[in-house]
Amino acid sequence: VAPFGEFWVFGDQAIANCTHWCTLIDSFIVLFVAFYLLKRGQPGQWSFNMVLAVGVVNYIYKVGAAFLLTPVIYLAHKGIDNYLGLETATKLRKEAVEGKLE
């Protein structure tokens, strides 16, 4: 089922993949480097188990937030298109992509 005329759950696989990979990197690799490797032997160094625990919670939170906010973003996009009119919205979108907004 595609709410609001868009496949917000599975529609744009490239964006979904990017979101998941970036979230995975941010949730685990950044935490590992910042709190495990760079703080090795210093006060405040996390254990490997702590990095994994915090990384899992971060990942679940971020992916959940992205999943829940996606339909809100599509609704806002549809509202803006309706407000501006399809022709104006399409023109502005094209100018923004080309870097020609005035």
DRENTORKOL-3810 file (N, C-alpha, C; in nm, 4 decimals):
REM DRENTORKOL-3810
@n.u->0.0854; n.v->-0.1179; n.w->0.0000; ca.u->0.0000; ca.v->0.0000; ca.w->0.0000; c.u->0.0890; c.v->0.1228; c.w->0.0000
@n.u->0.0504; n.v->0.2209; n.w->-0.0781; ca.u->0.1319; ca.v->0.3417; ca.w->-0.0912; c.u->0.0543; c.v->0.4619; c.w->-0.0402
@n.u->0.0726; n.v->0.5004; n.w->0.0867; ca.u->0.0001; ca.v->0.6169; ca.w->0.1376; c.u->0.0444; c.v->0.7451; c.w->0.0692
@n.u->-0.0520; n.v->0.8353; n.w->0.0509; ca.u->-0.0260; ca.v->0.9684; ca.w->-0.0046; c.u->0.0284; c.v->0.9622; c.w->-0.1474
@n.u->0.0042; n.v->0.8518; n.w->-0.2174; ca.u->0.0496; ca.v->0.8409; ca.w->-0.3553; c.u->0.1977; c.v->0.8123; c.w->-0.3696
@n.u->0.2659; n.v->0.7817; n.w->-0.2626; ca.u->0.4095; ca.v->0.7543; ca.w->-0.2688; c.u->0.4377; c.v->0.6217; c.w->-0.1993
@n.u->0.5418; n.v->0.5520; n.w->-0.2433; ca.u->0.5834; ca.v->0.4288; ca.w->-0.1762; c.u->0.6866; c.v->0.4658; c.w->-0.0706
@n.u->0.6419; n.v->0.5229; n.w->0.0399; ca.u->0.7354; ca.v->0.5761; ca.w->0.1373; c.u->0.8105; c.v->0.4702; c.w->0.2148
@n.u->0.7632; n.v->0.3486; n.w->0.2162; ca.u->0.8350; ca.v->0.2452; ca.w->0.2896; c.u->0.9421; c.v->0.1812; c.w->0.2024
@n.u->0.9066; n.v->0.1435; n.w->0.0799; ca.u->0.9995; ca.v->0.0721; ca.w->-0.0058; c.u->1.0273; c.v->0.1440; c.w->-0.1377
@n.u->0.9737; n.v->0.2625; n.w->-0.1577; ca.u->0.9758; ca.v->0.3270; ca.w->-0.2873; c.u->1.1116; c.v->0.3670; c.w->-0.3383
@n.u->1.1897; n.v->0.4353; n.w->-0.2618; ca.u->1.3188; ca.v->0.4825; ca.w->-0.3101; c.u->1.4283; c.v->0.4038; c.w->-0.2400
@n.u->1.4661; n.v->0.2922; n.w->-0.2998; ca.u->1.5605; ca.v->0.2010; ca.w->-0.2363; c.u->1.6980; c.v->0.2642; c.w->-0.2176
@n.u->1.7397; n.v->0.3506; n.w->-0.3096; ca.u->1.8716; ca.v->0.4139; ca.w->-0.2975; c.u->1.8790; c.v->0.5005; c.w->-0.1724
@n.u->1.7752; n.v->0.5781; n.w->-0.1471; ca.u->1.7735; ca.v->0.6632; ca.w->-0.0272; c.u->1.7656; c.v->0.5779; c.w->0.0979
@n.u->1.6842; n.v->0.4736; n.w->0.0946; ca.u->1.6721; ca.v->0.3847; ca.w->0.2101; c.u->1.8060; c.v->0.3186; c.w->0.2412
@n.u->1.8747; n.v->0.2709; n.w->0.1386; ca.u->2.0057; ca.v->0.2078; ca.w->0.1596; c.u->2.1065; c.v->0.3066; c.w->0.2157
@n.u->2.1080; n.v->0.4266; n.w->0.1614; ca.u->2.1993; ca.v->0.5297; ca.w->0.2103; c.u->2.1715; c.v->0.5609; c.w->0.3568
@n.u->2.0444; n.v->0.5760; n.w->0.3907; ca.u->2.0072; ca.v->0.6052; ca.w->0.5293; c.u->2.0558; c.v->0.4950; c.w->0.6221
@n.u->2.0333; n.v->0.3710; n.w->0.5835; ca.u->2.0732; ca.v->0.2602; ca.w->0.6705; c.u->2.2246; c.v->0.2490; c.w->0.6830
@n.u->2.2977; n.v->0.2628; n.w->0.5720; ca.u->2.4435; ca.v->0.2529; ca.w->0.5795; c.u->2.5039; c.v->0.3678; c.w->0.6585
@n.u->2.4562; n.v->0.4887; n.w->0.6337; ca.u->2.5085; ca.v->0.6048; ca.w->0.7081; c.u->2.4778; c.v->0.5934; c.w->0.8567
@n.u->2.3586; n.v->0.5454; n.w->0.8874; ca.u->2.3204; ca.v->0.5262; ca.w->1.0269; c.u->2.4055; c.v->0.4170; c.w->1.0904
@n.u->2.4307; n.v->0.3119; n.w->1.0176; ca.u->2.5143; ca.v->0.2029; ca.w->1.0688; c.u->2.6559; c.v->0.2530; c.w->1.0969
@n.u->2.7125; n.v->0.3276; n.w->1.0028; ca.u->2.8470; ca.v->0.3826; ca.w->1.0218; c.u->2.8499; c.v->0.4757; c.w->1.1419
@n.u->2.7521; n.v->0.5650; n.w->1.1497; ca.u->2.7476; ca.v->0.6610; ca.w->1.2592; c.u->2.7266; c.v->0.5908; c.w->1.3931
@n.u->2.6435; n.v->0.4885; n.w->1.3929; ca.u->2.6092; ca.v->0.4231; ca.w->1.5182; c.u->2.7193; c.v->0.3332; c.w->1.5718
@n.u->2.8016; n.v->0.2766; n.w->1.4858; ca.u->2.9028; ca.v->0.1831; ca.w->1.5333; c.u->3.0460; c.v->0.2291; c.w->1.5104
@n.u->3.0802; n.v->0.2641; n.w->1.3885; ca.u->3.2193; ca.v->0.2966; ca.w->1.3582; c.u->3.2632; c.v->0.4237; c.w->1.4293
@n.u->3.1807; n.v->0.5269; n.w->1.4242; ca.u->3.2170; ca.v->0.6527; ca.w->1.4899; c.u->3.2303; c.v->0.6330; c.w->1.6405
@n.u->3.1350; n.v->0.5607; n.w->1.7004; ca.u->3.1438; ca.v->0.5334; ca.w->1.8451; c.u->3.2688; c.v->0.4515; c.w->1.8776
@n.u->3.2966; n.v->0.3514; n.w->1.7959; ca.u->3.4136; ca.v->0.2661; ca.w->1.8195; c.u->3.5424; c.v->0.3475; c.w->1.8159
@n.u->3.5556; n.v->0.4315; n.w->1.7136; ca.u->3.6770; ca.v->0.5117; ca.w->1.7007; c.u->3.6851; c.v->0.6162; c.w->1.8125
@n.u->3.5755; n.v->0.6873; n.w->1.8349; ca.u->3.5783; ca.v->0.7984; ca.w->1.9313; c.u->3.5900; c.v->0.7536; c.w->2.0762
@n.u->3.5220; n.v->0.6477; n.w->2.1131; ca.u->3.5163; ca.v->0.6115; ca.w->2.2545; c.u->3.5926; c.v->0.4856; c.w->2.2915
@n.u->3.6418; n.v->0.4128; n.w->2.1919; ca.u->3.7187; ca.v->0.2923; ca.w->2.2217; c.u->3.8642; c.v->0.3074; c.w->2.1789
@n.u->3.8867; n.v->0.3407; n.w->2.0526; ca.u->4.0239; ca.v->0.3491; ca.w->2.0025; c.u->4.0978; c.v->0.4743; c.w->2.0505
@n.u->4.0361; n.v->0.5912; n.w->2.0323; ca.u->4.1060; ca.v->0.7161; ca.w->2.0653; c.u->4.1213; c.v->0.7388; c.w->2.2149
@n.u->4.0395; n.v->0.6739; n.w->2.2947; ca.u->4.0479; ca.v->0.6913; ca.w->2.4403; c.u->4.1177; c.v->0.5737; c.w->2.5081
@n.u->4.1822; n.v->0.4907; n.w->2.4295; ca.u->4.2472; ca.v->0.3717; ca.w->2.4841; c.u->4.3446; c.v->0.4091; c.w->2.5961
@n.u->4.3229; n.v->0.3509; n.w->2.7123; ca.u->4.4099; ca.v->0.3757; ca.w->2.8268; c.u->4.3840; c.v->0.5073; c.w->2.8977
@n.u->4.2825; n.v->0.5824; n.w->2.8561; ca.u->4.2510; ca.v->0.7116; ca.w->2.9176; c.u->4.1209; c.v->0.7014; c.w->2.9965
@n.u->4.1004; n.v->0.7957; n.w->3.0877; ca.u->3.9717; ca.v->0.7977; ca.w->3.1574; c.u->3.8583; c.v->0.8197; c.w->3.0568
@n.u->3.7502; n.v->0.7519; n.w->3.0747; ca.u->3.6363; ca.v->0.7676; ca.w->2.9860; c.u->3.6337; c.v->0.6696; c.w->2.8707
@n.u->3.7334; n.v->0.5778; n.w->2.8643; ca.u->3.7307; ca.v->0.4786; ca.w->2.7568; c.u->3.6165; c.v->0.3811; c.w->2.7822
@n.u->3.5406; n.v->0.3542; n.w->2.6774; ca.u->3.4304; ca.v->0.2589; ca.w->2.6873; c.u->3.4828; c.v->0.1187; c.w->2.6611
@n.u->3.4165; n.v->0.0213; n.w->2.7202; ca.u->3.4465; ca.v->-0.1175; ca.w->2.6866; c.u->3.3856; c.v->-0.1472; c.w->2.5496
@n.u->3.4331; n.v->-0.2556; n.w->2.4872; ca.u->3.3790; ca.v->-0.2940; ca.w->2.3578; c.u->3.2300; c.v->-0.3262; c.w->2.3700
@n.u->3.1914; n.v->-0.3887; n.w->2.4797; ca.u->3.0494; ca.v->-0.4196; ca.w->2.5021; c.u->2.9647; c.v->-0.2932; c.w->2.5132
@n.u->3.0207; n.v->-0.1883; n.w->2.5733; ca.u->2.9490; ca.v->-0.0604; ca.w->2.5847; c.u->2.9308; c.v->0.0015; c.w->2.4472
@n.u->3.0341; n.v->-0.0031; n.w->2.3636; ca.u->3.0235; ca.v->0.0493; ca.w->2.2273; c.u->2.9127; c.v->-0.0240; c.w->2.1521
@n.u->2.9100; n.v->-0.1570; n.w->2.1623; ca.u->2.8061; ca.v->-0.2349; ca.w->2.0958; c.u->2.6670; c.v->-0.2020; c.w->2.1492
@n.u->2.6533; n.v->-0.1914; n.w->2.2798; ca.u->2.5223; ca.v->-0.1629; ca.w->2.3400; c.u->2.4699; c.v->-0.0258; c.w->2.2977
@n.u->2.5546; n.v->0.0754; n.w->2.3071; ca.u->2.5131; ca.v->0.2104; ca.w->2.2682; c.u->2.4887; c.v->0.2163; c.w->2.1169
@n.u->2.5712; n.v->0.1488; n.w->2.0387; ca.u->2.5543; ca.v->0.1466; ca.w->1.8938; c.u->2.4217; c.v->0.0848; c.w->1.8530
@n.u->2.3825; n.v->-0.0245; n.w->1.9169; ca.u->2.2552; ca.v->-0.0886; ca.w->1.8844; c.u->2.1387; c.v->0.0036; c.w->1.9171
@n.u->2.1419; n.v->0.0652; n.w->2.0344; ca.u->2.0345; ca.v->0.1577; ca.w->2.0726; c.u->2.0296; c.v->0.2764; c.w->1.9760
@n.u->2.1447; n.v->0.3335; n.w->1.9434; ca.u->2.1492; ca.v->0.4454; ca.w->1.8480; c.u->2.0913; c.v->0.4055; c.w->1.7134
@n.u->2.1323; n.v->0.2890; n.w->1.6635; ca.u->2.0864; ca.v->0.2440; ca.w->1.5325; c.u->1.9344; c.v->0.2254; c.w->1.5311
@n.u->1.8824; n.v->0.1580; n.w->1.6309; ca.u->1.7372; ca.v->0.1351; ca.w->1.6377; c.u->1.6624; c.v->0.2679; c.w->1.6469
@n.u->1.7111; n.v->0.3581; n.w->1.7297; ca.u->1.6465; ca.v->0.4890; ca.w->1.7454; c.u->1.6471; c.v->0.5680; c.w->1.6142
@n.u->1.7619; n.v->0.5734; n.w->1.5480; ca.u->1.7743; ca.v->0.6536; ca.w->1.4258; c.u->1.6941; c.v->0.5955; c.w->1.3100
@n.u->1.6988; n.v->0.4640; n.w->1.2917; ca.u->1.6218; ca.v->0.4016; ca.w->1.1845; c.u->1.4726; c.v->0.4149; c.w->1.2133
@n.u->1.4345; n.v->0.3977; n.w->1.3393; ca.u->1.2937; ca.v->0.4145; ca.w->1.3767; c.u->1.2445; c.v->0.5559; c.w->1.3512
@n.u->1.3260; n.v->0.6540; n.w->1.3868; ca.u->1.2878; ca.v->0.7938; ca.w->1.3640; c.u->1.2758; c.v->0.8226; c.w->1.2139
@n.u->1.3698; n.v->0.7718; n.w->1.1353; ca.u->1.3636; ca.v->0.7919; ca.w->0.9898; c.u->1.2377; c.v->0.7271; c.w->0.9323
@n.u->1.2070; n.v->0.6069; n.w->0.9779; ca.u->1.0885; ca.v->0.5350; ca.w->0.9305; c.u->0.9605; c.v->0.6105; c.w->0.9658
@n.u->0.9537; n.v->0.6617; n.w->1.0883; ca.u->0.8330; ca.v->0.7314; ca.w->1.1318; c.u->0.8191; c.v->0.8707; c.w->1.0703
@n.u->0.9298; n.v->0.9370; n.w->1.0443; ca.u->0.9239; ca.v->1.0731; ca.w->0.9897; c.u->0.9057; c.v->1.0771; c.w->0.8386
@n.u->0.9347; n.v->0.9687; n.w->0.7695; ca.u->0.9226; ca.v->0.9673; ca.w->0.6238; c.u->0.7828; c.v->1.0057; c.w->0.5759
@n.u->0.6754; n.v->0.9482; n.w->0.6303; ca.u->0.5432; ca.v->0.9899; ca.w->0.5826; c.u->0.5128; c.v->1.1364; c.w->0.6130
@n.u->0.5669; n.v->1.1885; n.w->0.7230; ca.u->0.5470; ca.v->1.3302; ca.w->0.7569; c.u->0.6140; c.v->1.4178; c.w->0.6509
@n.u->0.7320; n.v->1.3788; n.w->0.6077; ca.u->0.8034; ca.v->1.4546; ca.w->0.5050; c.u->0.7274; c.v->1.4507; c.w->0.3730
@n.u->0.6751; n.v->1.3332; n.w->0.3374; ca.u->0.5961; ca.v->1.3223; ca.w->0.2143; c.u->0.4684; c.v->1.4066; c.w->0.2229
@n.u->0.4054; n.v->1.4082; n.w->0.3388; ca.u->0.2856; ca.v->1.4933; ca.w->0.3565; c.u->0.3198; c.v->1.6403; c.w->0.3400
@n.u->0.4302; n.v->1.6834; n.w->0.4012; ca.u->0.4729; ca.v->1.8225; ca.w->0.3880; c.u->0.5041; c.v->1.8552; c.w->0.2420
@n.u->0.5714; n.v->1.7640; n.w->0.1741; ca.u->0.6048; ca.v->1.7826; ca.w->0.0322; c.u->0.4773; c.v->1.7965; c.w->-0.0501
@n.u->0.3811; n.v->1.7108; n.w->-0.0255; ca.u->0.2543; ca.v->1.7164; ca.w->-0.0981; c.u->0.1798; c.v->1.8469; c.w->-0.0668
@n.u->0.1834; n.v->1.8903; n.w->0.0593; ca.u->0.1195; ca.v->2.0163; ca.w->0.0971; c.u->0.1827; c.v->2.1360; c.w->0.0286
@n.u->0.3142; n.v->2.1361; n.w->0.0187; ca.u->0.3843; ca.v->2.2455; ca.w->-0.0496; c.u->0.3492; c.v->2.2454; c.w->-0.1978
@n.u->0.3493; n.v->2.1254; n.w->-0.2587; ca.u->0.3112; ca.v->2.1164; ca.w->-0.4004; c.u->0.1693; c.v->2.1675; c.w->-0.4223
@n.u->0.0772; n.v->2.1312; n.w->-0.3338; ca.u->-0.0613; ca.v->2.1774; ca.w->-0.3455; c.u->-0.0706; c.v->2.3288; c.w->-0.3277
@n.u->0.0060; n.v->2.3833; n.w->-0.2336; ca.u->0.0035; ca.v->2.5268; ca.w->-0.2071; c.u->0.0590; c.v->2.6056; c.w->-0.3258
@n.u->0.1724; n.v->2.5616; n.w->-0.3787; ca.u->0.2362; ca.v->2.6335; ca.w->-0.4885; c.u->0.1711; c.v->2.6062; c.w->-0.6235
@n.u->0.1095; n.v->2.4913; n.w->-0.6346; ca.u->0.0602; ca.v->2.4465; ca.w->-0.7648; c.u->0.1667; c.v->2.3595; c.w->-0.8276
@n.u->0.1225; n.v->2.2586; n.w->-0.9005; ca.u->0.2157; ca.v->2.1611; ca.w->-0.9544; c.u->0.3158; c.v->2.2232; c.w->-1.0512
@n.u->0.2704; n.v->2.3168; n.w->-1.1332; ca.u->0.3601; ca.v->2.3785; ca.w->-1.2323; c.u->0.4713; c.v->2.4579; c.w->-1.1635
@n.u->0.4355; n.v->2.5418; n.w->-1.0667; ca.u->0.5359; ca.v->2.6224; ca.w->-0.9953; c.u->0.6295; c.v->2.5339; c.w->-0.9150
@n.u->0.5741; n.v->2.4337; n.w->-0.8478; ca.u->0.6574; ca.v->2.3430; ca.w->-0.7683; c.u->0.7579; c.v->2.2689; c.w->-0.8559
@n.u->0.7136; n.v->2.2229; n.w->-0.9716; ca.u->0.8023; ca.v->2.1520; ca.w->-1.0641; c.u->0.9110; c.v->2.2451; c.w->-1.1150
@n.u->0.8739; n.v->2.3685; n.w->-1.1481; ca.u->0.9710; ca.v->2.4673; ca.w->-1.1971; c.u->1.0756; c.v->2.4969; c.w->-1.0894
@n.u->1.0318; n.v->2.5188; n.w->-0.9656; ca.u->1.1246; ca.v->2.5487; ca.w->-0.8574; c.u->1.2160; c.v->2.4300; c.w->-0.8271
@n.u->1.1609; n.v->2.3097; n.w->-0.8319; ca.u->1.2407; ca.v->2.1897; ca.w->-0.8084; c.u->1.3499; c.v->2.1769; c.w->-0.9142
@n.u->1.3137; n.v->2.2013; n.w->-1.0396; ca.u->1.4106; ca.v->2.1930; ca.w->-1.1493; c.u->1.5194; c.v->2.2992; c.w->-1.1334
@n.u->1.4793; n.v->2.4209; n.w->-1.0976; ca.u->1.5788; ca.v->2.5278; ca.w->-1.0778; c.u->1.6703; c.v->2.4966; c.w->-0.9603
@n.u->1.6166; n.v->2.4367; n.w->-0.8563; ca.u->1.6995; ca.v->2.4038; ca.w->-0.7399; c.u->1.8037; c.v->2.2981; c.w->-0.7771
@n.u->1.7637; n.v->2.1988; n.w->-0.8543; ca.u->1.8569; ca.v->2.0941; ca.w->-0.8970; c.u->1.9649; c.v->2.1527; c.w->-0.9856
@n.u->1.9278; n.v->2.2458; n.w->-1.0710; ca.u->2.0241; ca.v->2.3068; ca.w->-1.1628; c.u->2.1034; c.v->2.4207; c.w->-1.0960
@n.u->2.0673; n.v->2.4580; n.w->-0.9756; ca.u->2.1383; ca.v->2.5653; ca.w->-0.9051; c.u->2.1051; c.v->2.7028; c.w->-0.9572
@n.u->1.9833; n.v->2.7227; n.w->-1.0099; ca.u->1.9450; ca.v->2.8493; ca.w->-1.0720; c.u->1.8346; c.v->2.9212; c.w->-0.9963
@n.u->1.8186; n.v->2.8955; n.w->-0.8682; ca.u->1.7141; ca.v->2.9639; ca.w->-0.7927; c.u->1.7422; c.v->3.1123; c.w->-0.7829
@n.u->1.6381; n.v->3.1907; n.w->-0.8012; ca.u->1.6536; ca.v->3.3370; ca.w->-0.7929; c.u->1.5712; c.v->3.3915; c.w->-0.6802
END
